[in-house]
Amino acid sequence: MTPPETPAAPAWDGRFEDVLRDVVPGAGPLVPGTRLGDRGLDSMASVALLLRLEEAYDVRFPDEHLSAATFATAGSLWSVVSALRTQR
């Protein structure tokens, strides 16, 4: 059984949420603990999400971030995107 989502306020910008909602439609409320796999993010959608985020933020995901852990939750994904943005 999946633990309930925590009602923590998102720490990301609107662009991240827009991209996430475009790739994972009908995701409902998004909080950092939102489990993306439970919302329908599969391997094909993960690739689409990766490409959209790279384009939106002008970043490239290095191999070490191409993992299930990165795409596990909205918060884990934003942490990686945020870190990549500061490395530009």
Buried (B, 14 or more C-beta within 10 A) or exposed (E): EEEEBEEEEBEBBEEBBEBBEEBBEEBEEBBBBBBBBEBEBEEEBBEBBBEBBBEBBEBEBEEEBEEEEBBBBBBBBBBBBBEBEEEE
